[in-house]
Amino acid sequence: GKQDYYLTKAGEIVSGQRLERFLLELGHHEDPYYDNKKRTEDTSNKRMRKADEVAGRESSVPPDEILAAKEEWDRANYREMLESIGSQPKTKDGFKPVASSGNLFSKPD
């Protein structure tokens, strides 16, 4: 039959292996994306703080220490979520979710 190029069809995963490969490839782009985002956010935050200072108003951008603490908190929660995924059993066809709490693969009541 004809090759199905979609990862899902009618709410079902077409191929767990293809989905895993897709997420793996997507993961290769995460670090460069977030590195670039961090650089551009830092520059943008400095620019906005300077504009607020020039305008004589309190900055709407939180201090770097607050932003760093929030980032670390988010990373810790993300790591915890990934670790909890690793302890879950495999689903149908031996596919183990890469970035899911497992709820994606359970049928609604």
N, CA and C atoms as a LAMMPS dump frame, in Angstrom:
ITEM: TIMESTEP
0
ITEM: NUMBER OF ATOMS
327
ITEM: BOX BOUNDS ff ff ff
-5.0000000000000000e+02 5.0000000000000000e+02
-5.0000000000000000e+02 5.0000000000000000e+02
-5.0000000000000000e+02 5.0000000000000000e+02
ITEM: ATOMS id mol type element x y z
1 1 1 N 0.808 -1.193 0
2 1 2 C 0 0 0
3 1 3 C 0.846 1.249 0
4 2 1 N 0.16 2.344 -0.04
5 2 2 C 0.795 3.66 -0.072
6 2 3 C 1.432 3.98 1.277
7 3 1 N 2.625 4.567 1.26
8 3 2 C 3.334 4.986 2.468
9 3 3 C 2.55 6.097 3.166
10 4 1 N 2.335 5.956 4.471
11 4 2 C 1.676 6.994 5.255
12 4 3 C 2.764 7.859 5.875
13 5 1 N 2.828 9.129 5.49
14 5 2 C 3.904 10.003 5.933
15 5 3 C 3.598 10.715 7.244
16 6 1 N 2.392 10.579 7.756
17 6 2 C 2.026 11.229 9.008
18 6 3 C 2.439 10.376 10.195
19 7 1 N 2.69 11.026 11.329
20 7 2 C 3.041 10.304 12.544
21 7 3 C 1.799 9.783 13.258
22 8 1 N 0.675 10.474 13.05
23 8 2 C -0.582 10.03 13.65
24 8 3 C -1.665 10.028 12.587
25 9 1 N -2.701 9.234 12.846
26 9 2 C -3.851 9.184 11.94
27 9 3 C -5.082 8.917 12.793
28 10 1 N -6.048 9.797 12.724
29 10 2 C -7.291 9.676 13.491
30 10 3 C -7.011 9.504 14.982
31 11 1 N -6.005 10.226 15.474
32 11 2 C -5.691 10.186 16.897
33 11 3 C -4.849 9.004 17.341
34 12 1 N -4.445 8.162 16.417
35 12 2 C -3.627 6.99 16.743
36 12 3 C -2.216 7.184 16.191
37 13 1 N -1.233 6.628 16.873
38 13 2 C 0.145 6.67 16.395
39 13 3 C 0.283 5.668 15.26
40 14 1 N 0.757 6.13 14.107
41 14 2 C 0.91 5.266 12.936
42 14 3 C 2.056 4.29 13.15
43 15 1 N 3.201 4.797 13.601
44 15 2 C 4.369 3.95 13.828
45 15 3 C 5.147 4.492 15.015
46 16 1 N 5.187 3.721 16.086
47 16 2 C 5.935 4.129 17.27
48 16 3 C 7.408 4.325 16.971
49 17 1 N 7.972 3.466 16.118
50 17 2 C 9.389 3.585 15.769
51 17 3 C 9.658 4.876 15.009
52 18 1 N 8.781 5.23 14.07
53 18 2 C 8.963 6.477 13.316
54 18 3 C 8.815 7.682 14.243
55 19 1 N 7.867 7.623 15.167
56 19 2 C 7.681 8.713 16.111
57 19 3 C 8.913 8.872 16.996
58 20 1 N 9.457 7.761 17.458
59 20 2 C 10.676 7.816 18.274
60 20 3 C 11.835 8.431 17.493
61 21 1 N 12.011 8.02 16.23
62 21 2 C 13.082 8.593 15.397
63 21 3 C 12.869 10.092 15.203
64 22 1 N 11.618 10.493 14.962
65 22 2 C 11.296 11.91 14.787
66 22 3 C 11.675 12.697 16.04
67 23 1 N 11.279 12.193 17.221
68 23 2 C 11.583 12.9 18.46
69 23 3 C 13.082 12.941 18.725
70 24 1 N 13.792 11.875 18.352
71 24 2 C 15.239 11.853 18.504
72 24 3 C 15.882 12.927 17.625
73 25 1 N 15.445 13.012 16.372
74 25 2 C 15.962 14.046 15.466
75 25 3 C 15.632 15.445 15.986
76 26 1 N 14.424 15.61 16.468
77 26 2 C 14.01 16.892 17.031
78 26 3 C 14.906 17.256 18.213
79 27 1 N 15.232 16.274 19.026
80 27 2 C 16.097 16.489 20.182
81 27 3 C 17.476 16.999 19.816
82 28 1 N 17.972 16.624 18.644
83 28 2 C 19.293 17.091 18.2
84 28 3 C 19.308 18.607 17.987
85 29 1 N 18.153 19.203 17.792
86 29 2 C 18.068 20.635 17.537
87 29 3 C 17.785 21.435 18.801
88 30 1 N 17.464 20.752 19.896
89 30 2 C 17.098 21.448 21.129
90 30 3 C 18.226 22.301 21.699
91 31 1 N 19.401 21.71 21.891
92 31 2 C 20.498 22.467 22.517
93 31 3 C 20.864 23.717 21.734
94 32 1 N 21.093 23.607 20.412
95 32 2 C 21.408 24.842 19.665
96 32 3 C 20.274 25.868 19.736
97 33 1 N 19.032 25.407 19.696
98 33 2 C 17.894 26.324 19.754
99 33 3 C 17.89 27.081 21.081
100 34 1 N 18.014 26.334 22.18
101 34 2 C 17.952 26.979 23.494
102 34 3 C 19.195 27.811 23.793
103 35 1 N 20.353 27.412 23.264
104 35 2 C 21.551 28.249 23.412
105 35 3 C 21.335 29.597 22.732
106 36 1 N 20.805 29.568 21.519
107 36 2 C 20.534 30.802 20.78
108 36 3 C 19.467 31.638 21.488
109 37 1 N 18.43 30.966 21.987
110 37 2 C 17.361 31.673 22.698
111 37 3 C 17.923 32.373 23.928
112 38 1 N 18.795 31.708 24.661
113 38 2 C 19.404 32.294 25.864
114 38 3 C 20.196 33.544 25.497
115 39 1 N 20.99 33.451 24.436
116 39 2 C 21.798 34.618 24.006
117 39 3 C 20.901 35.79 23.624
118 40 1 N 19.872 35.523 22.83
119 40 2 C 19.019 36.616 22.367
120 40 3 C 18.158 37.161 23.501
121 41 1 N 17.729 36.294 24.435
122 41 2 C 16.958 36.765 25.596
123 41 3 C 17.801 37.662 26.476
124 42 1 N 19.057 37.278 26.719
125 42 2 C 19.939 38.096 27.544
126 42 3 C 20.101 39.49 26.942
127 43 1 N 20.327 39.551 25.648
128 43 2 C 20.489 40.837 24.958
129 43 3 C 19.203 41.649 25.033
130 44 1 N 18.086 40.999 24.8
131 44 2 C 16.789 41.666 24.843
132 44 3 C 16.484 42.181 26.249
133 45 1 N 16.765 41.365 27.268
134 45 2 C 16.527 41.798 28.649
135 45 3 C 17.363 43.021 29.008
136 46 1 N 18.635 43.02 28.599
137 46 2 C 19.512 44.174 28.868
138 46 3 C 18.968 45.427 28.19
139 47 1 N 18.525 45.275 26.953
140 47 2 C 17.991 46.408 26.2
141 47 3 C 16.734 46.962 26.879
142 48 1 N 15.835 46.06 27.316
143 48 2 C 14.598 46.507 27.972
144 48 3 C 14.878 47.153 29.324
145 49 1 N 15.833 46.593 30.078
146 49 2 C 16.198 47.2 31.368
147 49 3 C 16.76 48.598 31.169
148 50 1 N 17.594 48.742 30.155
149 50 2 C 18.194 50.057 29.856
150 50 3 C 17.109 51.058 29.456
151 51 1 N 16.162 50.634 28.623
152 51 2 C 15.069 51.52 28.203
153 51 3 C 14.216 51.925 29.403
154 52 1 N 13.949 50.986 30.308
155 52 2 C 13.189 51.31 31.511
156 52 3 C 13.949 52.308 32.381
157 53 1 N 15.256 52.105 32.498
158 53 2 C 16.095 53.016 33.299
159 53 3 C 16.083 54.421 32.705
160 54 1 N 16.256 54.511 31.404
161 54 2 C 16.246 55.806 30.717
162 54 3 C 14.896 56.49 30.896
163 55 1 N 13.814 55.725 30.888
164 55 2 C 12.476 56.28 31.035
165 55 3 C 12.135 56.576 32.498
166 56 1 N 13.03 56.18 33.417
167 56 2 C 12.809 56.461 34.824
168 56 3 C 11.757 55.591 35.476
169 57 1 N 11.587 54.395 34.972
170 57 2 C 10.583 53.498 35.567
171 57 3 C 11.251 52.198 36.017
172 58 1 N 10.549 51.509 36.911
173 58 2 C 11.046 50.217 37.38
174 58 3 C 10.975 49.226 36.23
175 59 1 N 11.986 48.401 36.107
176 59 2 C 12.035 47.444 34.997
177 59 3 C 10.986 46.36 35.162
178 60 1 N 10.366 46.004 34.056
179 60 2 C 9.394 44.906 34.053
180 60 3 C 10.093 43.557 33.915
181 61 1 N 11.402 43.591 33.633
182 61 2 C 12.187 42.36 33.478
183 61 3 C 12.763 41.983 34.841
184 62 1 N 12.471 40.775 35.322
185 62 2 C 13.019 40.361 36.626
186 62 3 C 14.547 40.352 36.601
187 63 1 N 15.163 40.475 37.78
188 63 2 C 16.633 40.413 37.855
189 63 3 C 17.158 39.068 37.341
190 64 1 N 18.409 39.077 36.868
191 64 2 C 19.018 37.848 36.331
192 64 3 C 18.987 36.7 37.335
193 65 1 N 19.157 37.003 38.628
194 65 2 C 19.166 35.955 39.653
195 65 3 C 17.804 35.243 39.692
196 66 1 N 16.728 36.012 39.579
197 66 2 C 15.377 35.439 39.588
198 66 3 C 15.162 34.587 38.333
199 67 1 N 15.586 35.114 37.188
200 67 2 C 15.441 34.37 35.932
201 67 3 C 16.245 33.066 35.977
202 68 1 N 17.466 33.114 36.554
203 68 2 C 18.302 31.909 36.651
204 68 3 C 17.668 30.882 37.585
205 69 1 N 17.092 31.333 38.696
206 69 2 C 16.444 30.416 39.634
207 69 3 C 15.222 29.765 38.981
208 70 1 N 14.467 30.532 38.23
209 70 2 C 13.289 29.996 37.518
210 70 3 C 13.725 28.966 36.481
211 71 1 N 14.79 29.265 35.762
212 71 2 C 15.309 28.332 34.758
213 71 3 C 15.732 27.017 35.413
214 72 1 N 16.43 27.1 36.537
215 72 2 C 16.874 25.894 37.236
216 72 3 C 15.68 25.092 37.751
217 73 1 N 14.662 25.764 38.259
218 73 2 C 13.452 25.107 38.737
219 73 3 C 12.771 24.372 37.582
220 74 1 N 12.656 25.047 36.426
221 74 2 C 12.047 24.433 35.244
222 74 3 C 12.836 23.209 34.793
223 75 1 N 14.177 23.328 34.789
224 75 2 C 15.013 22.199 34.375
225 75 3 C 14.852 21.005 35.313
226 76 1 N 14.782 21.277 36.63
227 76 2 C 14.614 20.204 37.613
228 76 3 C 13.275 19.497 37.394
229 77 1 N 12.224 20.252 37.144
230 77 2 C 10.918 19.647 36.882
231 77 3 C 10.931 18.832 35.598
232 78 1 N 11.625 19.325 34.581
233 78 2 C 11.721 18.604 33.309
234 78 3 C 12.481 17.287 33.508
235 79 1 N 13.6 17.345 34.245
236 79 2 C 14.37 16.118 34.52
237 79 3 C 13.514 15.104 35.285
238 80 1 N 12.756 15.601 36.268
239 80 2 C 11.885 14.719 37.054
240 80 3 C 10.843 14.043 36.159
241 81 1 N 10.275 14.812 35.228
242 81 2 C 9.297 14.251 34.303
243 81 3 C 9.941 13.175 33.433
244 82 1 N 11.144 13.447 32.918
245 82 2 C 11.825 12.459 32.08
246 82 3 C 12.155 11.193 32.861
247 83 1 N 12.583 11.361 34.12
248 83 2 C 12.888 10.19 34.947
249 83 3 C 11.635 9.368 35.216
250 84 1 N 10.499 10.022 35.41
251 84 2 C 9.265 9.28 35.667
252 84 3 C 8.828 8.501 34.429
253 85 1 N 9.119 9.038 33.252
254 85 2 C 8.797 8.326 32.014
255 85 3 C 9.608 7.04 31.933
256 86 1 N 10.879 7.122 32.33
257 86 2 C 11.763 5.968 32.258
258 86 3 C 11.307 4.808 33.12
259 87 1 N 10.497 5.09 34.144
260 87 2 C 10.055 4.017 35.03
261 87 3 C 8.727 3.41 34.608
262 88 1 N 8.145 3.927 33.531
263 88 2 C 6.852 3.417 33.078
264 88 3 C 7.035 2.205 32.171
265 89 1 N 6.069 1.309 32.184
266 89 2 C 6.172 0.125 31.305
267 89 3 C 5.999 0.517 29.843
268 90 1 N 6.491 -0.346 28.988
269 90 2 C 6.321 -0.107 27.554
270 90 3 C 4.855 -0.254 27.188
271 91 1 N 4.467 0.447 26.138
272 91 2 C 3.082 0.382 25.696
273 91 3 C 2.966 -0.648 24.582
274 92 1 N 1.829 -0.657 23.902
275 92 2 C 1.595 -1.639 22.841
276 92 3 C 2.702 -1.608 21.789
277 93 1 N 2.983 -2.699 21.202
278 93 2 C 4.001 -2.863 20.163
279 93 3 C 5.411 -2.544 20.66
280 94 1 N 5.628 -2.515 21.985
281 94 2 C 6.961 -2.275 22.522
282 94 3 C 7.41 -0.835 22.45
283 95 1 N 6.531 0.057 22.041
284 95 2 C 6.894 1.474 21.947
285 95 3 C 6.864 2.097 23.329
286 96 1 N 7.936 2.758 23.698
287 96 2 C 8.008 3.442 24.977
288 96 3 C 7.998 4.939 24.707
289 97 1 N 7.047 5.686 25.272
290 97 2 C 6.971 7.117 24.987
291 97 3 C 8.25 7.845 25.361
292 98 1 N 8.683 8.75 24.496
293 98 2 C 9.906 9.503 24.715
294 98 3 C 9.615 10.779 25.482
295 99 1 N 8.532 11.459 25.141
296 99 2 C 8.245 12.747 25.763
297 99 3 C 6.79 12.831 26.21
298 100 1 N 6.327 11.791 26.867
299 100 2 C 4.932 11.762 27.271
300 100 3 C 4.816 11.21 28.677
301 101 1 N 3.809 11.676 29.386
302 101 2 C 3.545 11.128 30.709
303 101 3 C 2.922 9.752 30.615
304 102 1 N 2.607 9.332 29.417
305 102 2 C 1.933 8.059 29.209
306 102 3 C 0.451 8.269 28.939
307 103 1 N -0.067 9.41 29.3
308 103 2 C -1.478 9.7 29.094
309 103 3 C -1.835 9.742 27.616
310 104 1 N -0.881 10.057 26.773
311 104 2 C -1.147 10.109 25.342
312 104 3 C -1.552 8.755 24.797
313 105 1 N -1.148 7.698 25.474
314 105 2 C -1.35 6.366 24.928
315 105 3 C -2.465 5.604 25.624
316 106 1 N -3.178 6.258 26.53
317 106 2 C -4.301 5.59 27.169
318 106 3 C -5.594 6.054 26.527
319 107 1 N -6.527 5.156 26.422
320 107 2 C -7.83 5.48 25.803
321 107 3 C -8.666 6.26 26.804
322 108 1 N -9.392 7.288 26.336
323 108 2 C -10.269 8.02 27.255
324 108 3 C -11.382 7.113 27.747
325 109 1 N -11.869 7.382 28.983
326 109 2 C -12.942 6.566 29.561
327 109 3 C -14.217 6.738 28.812
